[in-house]
Amino acid sequence: MAAVAFVLYALTAARDIVVGDTPDFVAAALTLGVAHAPGYPLLTMIGHALSWLPIGPAPFRVNLVAVLSDAAAVGVICLTMTRLTTNRLAAGAAALLVATVPLVWRWSLEAEAFPLNNLIASVVIYALVRWEEAPARTAWLVAGAFAAGLALSNHMTIVLLGPAILLVVWRQRAVLFARPIVIAFCLAAVVAGLLPYLYIPWAASSHPLLDTGGVSSLRSLMALVTRADYGSSQLVAEAANAGGTFGSRLAALFASFTIPEGLLIVLGAIAAWRARRAYLAFVAVAFAVAGPAFMAYANLDLSQPYGLWVLQRFFLLSHVILAPLVALGVALAIDSAGARLAAGSRAATLGIGAAVVAAAVASVATHYRALDQSSNHVARTYAEDILNSLAPRAILLGSGDDVVFTVTYLQAVEHVRMDVTPVWTSAFRGPAWYRAALRARDPELVLAPEGADPSAFSVKAIADANRSRPIAFIGPALDDSVNGSYIGLPHGLVTKLEPVTEPVYLDELARDNEQLLAKYRAPAAASIKPGTFETGVLRRYAIPALVVGVQLERAGNTAAARSWYERAVAIDPSFADAANALGRIRH
């Protein structure tokens, strides 16, 4: 089952960077840098090891972290299923069904922390199942403790299994109280699992271009690990994306399960209630914390663009927790059908098994094209088009993972346009380590007068202090400080910041954007993954055409404006502002 999952995931895995966290993880792995908080040292080291494989492009090798992790997780889950059901066919069919769940498959195709978390969580659960079978064999408990420590060096959501683990340990407390040394071994195993965090200060000491946190002390290491810059106690720090309702998040969690998966989980819970209540209690507590309780904690507003896409990665742990119940459900269905069929249990086994496998095959056939990332180059071409829009020695102001991580990848790994200095506006007003890193990279860059309060930093301060250099920003206006002093002129994917004293000629503006848009490689709308940052990338390509059209319409040149509006709609057919502008001119 692991091999089958590996083939499916490898065929559809991304060969390049894709929008999201992946460019950051790939860059950290290839350059031995430090990824965004909490640093992800285990993922980085495994990705670096895989980057030495003599196959495919470098990003693909690092993306194999996800492919191998989730394929192996399918295998471990299958082992757990076999221990619980003793029916190998039921376990195999159930594992195949879980492997082809669209949510699981989708996040198995690019370098991410969640597939590795799936694998380690499945190992922890398997170790606990084995220990429960024979509590005197405490090696399984120690192995589970080590896996839990490793998980903490990858993704903190493994702590959501904590209450369920404590429940299992408490039930077997007599064994542990009789052998206190086992408790010591377990604690030592957890600490040993945390050792990958030593990678971070080692990597930071070489001052790589990608050096999140600028770790130089235990205090700065703890700040990175606890995500102090993002807000340790909340999932989303940005007020614009926070909010929403618990009900909407919980509904989204349940909707991530396919109908066959959900039905078999219910049957599995019935089977577990009849014969494995201790295991059912573990699953119930684990799911309650990782599922509903986490949805209550997650302060993400799903009505915001990309909200569901960001949150759905956190659903994966719930799928891993409930997956063994799928096999129990298949086994119960086989037993029930066998008792009713004249042909007996063999016909029931083959019939139910074939039905589950057919559901898995149908999922592959239905979702293959939509999930396939093997020819996705949206992130790369987008970042290259951004950098090609900039003049020599330009300062690029921007924020958002679609810009920050993709541009950083090209510069850190492929050394593209190293003359450009990106200033990520989401960070330069905040932690001191980021401003220190900017100064180290570009000594000529002036952020603000020495000793100024970081909260007072502004775009105008940067523009005033760096008048000899071209300055551009991407996205909406960064703050209001430039009003009256500078004007933003659309320049393809970026907006040039120019003093208001400079004259603006509309024909030159149109010609400038015409040339840039002709050179760009905007993705086809049909190739965009719905609900992801890719929809924002497509919109960024269409916005310049809308802006130029608005300027032309205001100047009275409606014929030219119509052409630009049509171009914006052709790039992004879902761009309502452009469609409305076009409809206004036509009427």
C-alpha positions in Angstrom: 0.0 0.0 0.0 2.9 2.4 0.7 4.4 1.6 -2.7 1.0 2.2 -4.4 0.7 5.5 -2.7 4.3 6.4 -3.5 3.7 5.8 -7.2 0.5 7.9 -7.3 2.1 10.8 -5.3 5.4 10.7 -7.2 3.6 10.9 -10.6 1.6 13.9 -9.5 4.2 15.6 -7.3 5.4 19.2 -8.1 8.6 19.3 -10.1 9.1 22.9 -9.2 8.2 25.3 -6.4 4.5 26.1 -5.9 2.8 29.0 -4.2 2.6 28.7 -0.5 5.2 27.7 2.1 7.0 25.3 -0.4 9.5 27.8 -1.9 10.7 28.7 1.7 11.1 25.0 2.6 12.9 24.2 -0.6 15.2 27.1 -0.3 16.1 26.3 3.3 16.8 22.7 2.4 18.9 23.4 -0.7 21.0 26.2 1.0 21.0 24.8 4.6 19.2 28.0 5.7 16.5 28.5 8.4 12.9 28.4 7.3 10.1 30.5 8.7 9.1 30.0 12.3 9.4 27.6 14.1 12.4 26.8 11.8 11.4 23.2 10.7 14.8 21.7 11.2 13.9 18.1 10.7 12.1 18.8 7.4 15.1 21.0 6.3 17.6 18.3 7.0 15.6 15.5 5.3 15.0 17.8 2.3 18.7 18.5 2.0 19.6 14.8 2.1 17.0 14.1 -0.6 18.4 17.0 -2.7 21.5 14.8 -3.4 19.4 12.2 -5.3 20.4 12.2 -9.0 16.8 12.5 -10.2 14.8 15.4 -11.5 15.1 19.1 -10.8 16.3 20.2 -7.3 12.8 21.4 -6.1 11.3 18.0 -7.0 13.9 16.2 -4.9 13.0 18.3 -1.9 9.3 17.8 -2.7 9.9 14.1 -2.3 9.9 14.8 1.5 6.1 15.0 1.2 5.8 12.1 -1.3 7.8 9.7 0.9 6.3 10.9 4.2 2.7 10.4 3.2 3.4 7.2 1.3 5.2 5.8 4.4 2.3 7.1 6.6 -0.1 5.0 4.5 2.1 2.0 5.1 2.2 2.6 8.9 -1.5 3.2 9.0 -2.0 -0.1 7.2 0.1 -1.8 9.8 -2.0 -0.3 12.5 -5.1 -1.4 10.7 -3.8 -5.0 10.5 -3.1 -5.1 14.2 -6.7 -3.9 14.9 -8.6 -6.0 12.4 -6.4 -9.1 11.7 -7.9 -8.9 8.3 -5.2 -8.0 5.8 -7.5 -7.5 2.9 -9.7 -5.1 4.9 -6.6 -3.2 6.1 -5.1 -3.0 2.6 -8.3 -1.8 1.0 -8.9 0.7 3.7 -5.4 2.1 3.5 -5.8 2.5 -0.3 -9.0 4.4 0.3 -7.3 6.7 2.8 -4.4 7.3 0.5 -6.7 8.6 -2.3 -8.7 10.9 -0.1 -8.3 14.2 -2.0 -7.2 16.2 1.0 -4.4 13.6 1.9 -3.3 13.4 -1.8 -3.3 17.1 -2.3 -0.8 17.8 0.5 1.5 14.9 -0.5 2.8 16.6 -3.6 5.0 19.5 -2.4 7.5 20.2 0.4 5.4 20.8 3.5 5.6 20.1 7.2 2.2 18.3 7.3 3.0 15.1 5.4 6.0 14.5 7.7 3.7 15.2 10.6 1.3 12.6 9.3 4.0 10.0 9.2 5.3 10.7 12.7 1.8 10.8 14.1 1.0 7.5 12.5 4.2 6.0 14.0 3.2 7.3 17.5 -0.2 5.8 17.2 1.2 2.4 15.9 3.7 2.3 18.8 0.9 2.9 21.3 -1.3 0.2 19.8 1.6 -2.3 20.0 2.4 -1.3 23.6 -1.3 -1.7 24.6 -1.2 -5.2 23.2 1.7 -6.1 25.5 2.3 -3.4 28.2 5.4 -5.3 29.5 7.2 -4.6 26.2 7.9 -1.0 27.1 10.3 -0.6 24.1 7.2 0.4 22.1 6.4 3.1 24.5 9.9 4.5 24.4 9.8 4.4 20.6 6.6 6.3 20.6 8.1 8.9 23.0 11.1 9.3 20.6 8.7 9.7 17.6 6.8 12.4 19.6 10.0 14.3 20.2 10.9 14.1 16.6 7.4 15.4 15.7 7.9 18.4 17.9 11.0 19.3 15.9 8.8 19.3 12.8 5.4 20.7 13.7 3.9 21.6 17.0 0.4 20.2 16.3 1.6 16.8 17.5 0.8 18.2 21.0 -2.8 17.7 20.1 -2.3 14.0 20.6 -1.0 14.7 24.1 -4.3 14.1 26.1 -5.0 10.8 24.3 -1.4 9.6 24.9 -1.8 10.5 28.6 -5.0 8.5 28.6 -3.2 5.4 27.3 -0.3 5.9 29.7 -2.7 6.3 32.7 -4.5 3.0 31.9 -1.1 1.2 32.1 0.2 3.2 35.0 0.7 0.1 37.1 3.4 -1.1 34.6 5.1 2.3 34.7 5.0 2.7 38.5 6.5 -0.8 38.8 9.4 0.2 36.5 10.1 4.0 37.0 13.1 3.7 34.9 10.8 3.4 31.9 9.5 6.9 32.6 13.1 8.2 32.6 13.8 6.4 29.3 10.6 8.0 27.8 11.6 11.5 28.9 15.1 10.9 27.5 13.6 9.7 24.2 11.5 12.9 23.9 14.6 15.0 24.5 16.6 13.0 21.9 13.8 13.6 19.4 14.3 17.4 19.9 17.9 17.3 18.9 17.2 18.4 15.3 16.7 21.9 16.8 20.5 22.1 17.2 20.6 22.5 13.4 19.1 26.0 13.6 22.0 27.8 15.5 24.5 25.8 13.5 22.9 26.9 10.2 22.4 30.5 11.4 26.1 30.7 12.3 27.0 30.6 8.6 24.7 33.6 7.9 22.8 32.1 4.9 20.6 34.4 2.9 17.6 32.6 4.2 18.0 33.0 8.0 14.7 33.5 9.7 15.1 34.6 13.3 18.8 35.4 13.1 19.3 32.9 15.9 22.5 33.7 17.9 21.4 32.8 21.4 19.1 30.4 23.4 16.6 33.3 23.8 16.4 34.0 20.0 16.1 30.2 19.4 13.2 30.0 21.8 11.6 33.0 20.1 11.8 31.3 16.8 10.5 27.9 18.0 7.6 29.5 19.8 6.7 31.8 16.9 7.0 34.9 19.1 7.0 37.2 16.0 3.7 35.7 14.8 1.9 35.4 18.2 2.5 32.1 20.0 -1.1 31.9 21.3 -3.0 32.2 18.0 -3.0 30.5 14.6 -3.5 33.7 12.6 -1.8 37.0 13.6 -3.2 39.2 10.9 -6.4 40.9 12.0 -7.8 40.9 8.5 -7.8 37.1 8.3 -8.9 36.5 11.9 -12.4 35.8 13.0 -15.1 33.6 11.5 -17.2 31.1 13.4 -16.4 27.8 15.1 -19.3 26.3 13.2 -18.0 27.1 9.8 -14.6 25.7 10.6 -16.1 22.5 12.1 -18.3 22.1 9.0 -15.2 22.5 6.8 -13.4 19.8 8.8 -16.2 17.3 8.4 -16.6 18.2 4.7 -12.9 17.2 4.1 -13.9 13.5 4.7 -15.2 11.7 1.6 -18.5 9.9 1.9 -17.0 6.4 1.7 -14.4 7.4 4.3 -17.0 8.9 6.6 -19.4 5.9 6.4 -16.6 3.4 7.1 -15.4 5.5 10.1 -18.9 5.4 11.6 -19.0 1.6 11.1 -15.5 1.3 12.5 -16.5 3.2 15.6 -19.4 0.7 16.1 -16.9 -2.2 15.7 -14.5 -0.6 18.1 -17.3 0.0 20.7 -18.1 -3.7 20.5 -14.6 -5.1 20.8 -11.9 -2.4 21.3 -13.4 0.2 23.6 -10.0 1.2 25.0 -8.8 2.0 21.5 -12.0 3.8 20.7 -11.5 6.0 23.8 -8.0 6.9 22.6 -9.4 7.8 19.1 -12.3 9.8 20.6 -10.1 11.9 22.8 -7.4 12.4 20.1 -10.0 13.5 17.5 -11.9 15.7 19.9 -8.7 17.7 20.6 -7.2 17.7 17.1 -10.5 18.3 15.4 -13.3 20.3 17.2 -11.1 21.7 19.9 -8.5 22.9 17.4 -11.2 24.4 15.2 -12.3 26.4 18.2 -8.8 27.6 18.8 -8.1 28.4 15.1 -9.0 32.0 14.7 -9.1 31.9 10.9 -12.0 33.4 9.0 -13.0 31.0 6.2 -14.9 33.8 4.4 -11.5 35.5 3.6 -9.7 34.6 0.4 -7.6 31.4 0.8 -8.9 30.9 4.3 -10.1 27.4 3.8 -6.9 26.5 1.8 -4.8 27.7 4.7 -6.8 25.8 7.4 -7.4 22.5 5.6 -3.8 21.4 6.1 -4.6 21.2 9.8 -7.4 18.7 9.0 -4.9 16.1 8.1 -4.1 15.0 11.6 -7.7 14.2 12.2 -7.7 12.0 9.1 -4.6 10.1 10.4 -6.2 9.7 13.8 -9.5 8.3 12.4 -7.9 6.3 9.5 -7.6 2.9 11.4 -11.4 3.0 12.0 -11.9 2.8 8.3 -10.4 -0.7 8.3 -12.5 -1.7 11.3 -15.5 -0.5 9.3 -14.5 -2.6 6.3 -14.0 -5.6 8.5 -17.5 -5.1 10.1 -19.1 -4.7 6.7 -17.4 -8.0 5.6 -18.6 -9.8 8.7 -22.1 -8.5 8.4 -22.4 -9.3 4.7 -20.8 -12.7 5.2 -23.4 -13.6 7.8 -26.2 -12.8 5.3 -24.8 -14.1 2.0 -25.3 -17.7 1.1 -21.8 -17.8 -0.5 -20.3 -17.0 2.9 -17.5 -14.9 4.1 -15.2 -15.3 1.1 -17.7 -13.7 -1.2 -18.3 -11.0 1.3 -14.6 -10.3 1.6 -14.1 -10.1 -2.1 -17.2 -8.1 -2.7 -16.7 -5.5 0.1 -13.0 -5.3 -0.7 -13.6 -4.7 -4.4 -16.2 -2.0 -3.5 -13.7 -0.1 -1.3 -10.9 -0.4 -3.9 -13.4 0.8 -6.6 -14.1 3.9 -4.5 -10.4 4.5 -4.3 -9.9 4.1 -8.0 -12.9 6.4 -8.7 -11.3 9.0 -6.4 -8.1 8.8 -8.5 -10.0 9.1 -11.8 -12.1 12.0 -10.6 -9.4 14.1 -9.0 -6.2 13.3 -10.9 -6.2 16.2 -13.2 -7.3 18.7 -10.6 -4.6 17.7 -8.1 -1.7 17.0 -10.5 1.1 19.4 -9.7 3.7 17.8 -12.1 3.6 20.6 -14.6 2.9 23.5 -12.3 5.4 26.4 -12.8 3.1 29.2 -11.7 5.2 30.3 -8.7 8.5 30.3 -10.7 7.2 32.3 -13.7 5.5 34.7 -11.4 8.6 35.4 -9.3 10.7 35.7 -12.5 8.2 38.1 -14.0 8.3 40.2 -10.9 12.1 40.5 -10.9 12.2 41.2 -14.6 9.9 44.1 -14.0 12.5 45.9 -11.8 15.2 48.3 -12.7 18.8 47.6 -11.7 19.5 48.0 -7.9 15.8 48.4 -7.2 14.2 48.1 -3.8 11.1 45.9 -3.8 8.6 46.4 -1.1 6.1 43.7 -0.6 4.4 41.1 1.6 2.5 37.9 1.3 3.8 34.3 0.9 3.2 34.3 -2.9 5.7 37.1 -3.3 8.0 36.8 -0.3 8.8 33.0 -0.5 9.0 32.8 -4.3 11.3 35.8 -4.8 13.5 34.6 -1.8 13.8 31.2 -3.4 15.0 32.5 -6.7 17.6 34.7 -5.0 18.8 32.3 -2.4 19.0 29.2 -4.6 19.3 30.3 -8.2 20.9 33.7 -7.5 18.5 35.5 -9.8 18.6 39.4 -9.8 20.8 39.7 -6.7 21.0 43.4 -7.4 17.4 43.7 -6.2 16.8 44.2 -2.5 13.5 42.8 -1.3 12.1 44.5 1.8 9.2 42.5 3.3 7.0 45.1 4.8 5.3 42.5 7.1 8.6 42.2 9.0 10.7 45.4 8.7 8.7 47.3 11.3 8.9 44.3 13.7 11.8 42.1 14.8 15.3 43.6 15.0 16.9 40.5 13.5 15.2 41.2 10.2 16.5 44.8 9.9 19.9 43.6 10.9 19.8 40.9 8.1 18.7 43.6 5.6 21.6 45.8 6.5 24.1 42.9 6.3 22.8 42.0 2.9 22.6 45.6 1.5 24.8 48.0 3.4 23.6 50.9 1.2 20.0 50.4 2.1 18.7 52.9 4.6 15.5 52.0 6.5 15.2 54.9 8.8 17.4 57.3 10.8 19.6 55.4 13.3 17.9 54.9 16.6 14.4 55.5 15.2 11.4 53.7 16.7 10.7 50.7 14.5 6.9 51.4 14.8 7.5 54.7 13.1 9.1 53.1 10.0 7.2 54.0 6.9 7.4 53.6 3.1 8.0 57.4 2.9 11.0 57.1 5.2 12.5 54.4 2.9 11.8 56.4 -0.2 13.3 59.6 1.3 16.4 57.9 2.5 17.0 56.0 -0.8 16.3 58.6 -3.5 19.2 57.4 -5.7 17.6 53.9 -6.1 14.4 52.8 -8.0 11.7 51.8 -5.5 8.7 49.6 -6.4 6.0 47.8 -4.4 3.7 45.0 -5.2 0.2 44.6 -4.1 -2.0 47.3 -2.5 -0.5 50.6 -1.2 1.6 49.7 1.8 0.7 52.7 4.0 -0.5 56.3 3.7 2.8 58.0 4.5 3.6 58.6 0.8 0.4 60.6 0.1 1.3 64.1 -1.2 5.0 63.2 -1.7 5.0 60.2 -4.0 2.7 58.6 -6.5 2.4 55.0 -7.5 2.6 54.3 -11.2 1.6 50.8 -12.5 4.5 49.0 -14.0 3.3 45.6 -14.8 3.3 43.4 -11.8 4.8 46.1 -9.6 4.0 49.7 -8.9 6.8 52.2 -9.2 7.1 54.9 -6.5 7.9 58.2 -8.1 8.0 61.8 -6.6 4.8 63.8 -7.3 7.0 66.4 -9.0 7.7 64.0 -11.9 5.4 64.4 -14.9 3.2 61.5 -15.8 2.4 60.8 -19.5 -0.5 58.5 -20.1 0.7 57.3 -23.5 4.0 56.3 -22.0 2.3 54.6 -19.1 0.2 52.5 -21.5 3.2 51.7 -23.8 5.3 50.7 -20.7 2.7 48.3 -19.5 1.9 47.0 -23.0 5.6 45.9 -23.4 5.7 44.3 -19.9 2.5 42.4 -20.3 3.7 41.1 -23.7 6.7 39.6 -22.0 4.9 38.1 -19.1 3.9 34.4 -18.9 0.6 34.7 -17.1 -0.8 31.3 -16.3 -3.9 30.1 -18.1 -7.0 30.6 -15.9 -7.9 26.9 -16.4 -4.6 25.8 -14.9 -5.1 27.7 -11.6 -5.8 25.6 -8.5 -9.1 27.1 -7.1 -9.0 28.5 -3.6 -5.2 28.7 -3.4 -2.8 31.6 -3.6 -2.6 30.9 -7.3 -5.9 32.7 -7.8 -4.2 35.8 -6.3 -1.3 35.4 -8.6 -3.6 35.4 -11.6 -5.3 38.5 -10.3 -2.0 40.3 -10.0 -1.4 39.7 -13.7 -4.8 41.2 -14.6 -4.7 44.3 -12.3 -2.2 46.3 -14.4 -4.5 46.1 -17.4 -7.5 47.3 -15.2 -5.5 50.2 -13.8 -4.3 51.4 -17.2 -7.9 51.1 -18.5 -9.2 53.2 -15.7 -6.6 55.9 -16.4 -7.5 55.9 -20.1 -11.2 56.0 -19.3 -10.7 59.0 -17.0 -8.9 60.7 -19.9 -11.8 60.2 -22.2 -10.2 57.5 -24.4 -12.9 54.9 -24.0 -11.9 52.9 -27.0 -8.4 52.3 -25.6 -9.8 51.7 -22.1 -12.2 49.0 -23.5 -9.2 47.2 -25.0 -7.4 47.2 -21.6 -10.5 46.0 -19.7 -10.9 43.2 -22.2 -7.3 42.2 -21.7 -7.8 42.1 -17.9 -10.9 39.9 -18.2 -9.0 37.6 -20.7 -6.3 37.1 -18.1 -8.6 36.5 -15.2 -12.2 35.8 -16.2 -13.3 35.9 -12.6 -12.1 39.5 -12.1 -15.4 41.3 -11.3 -14.0 44.8 -11.2 -12.6 44.5 -14.8 -15.9 42.8 -16.0 -17.9 45.6 -14.4 -15.7 48.3 -16.0 -16.1 46.6 -19.4 -19.8 46.4 -19.0 -20.0 50.1 -18.0 -18.2 51.2 -21.2 -20.2 49.0 -23.4 -23.4 50.5 -22.1 
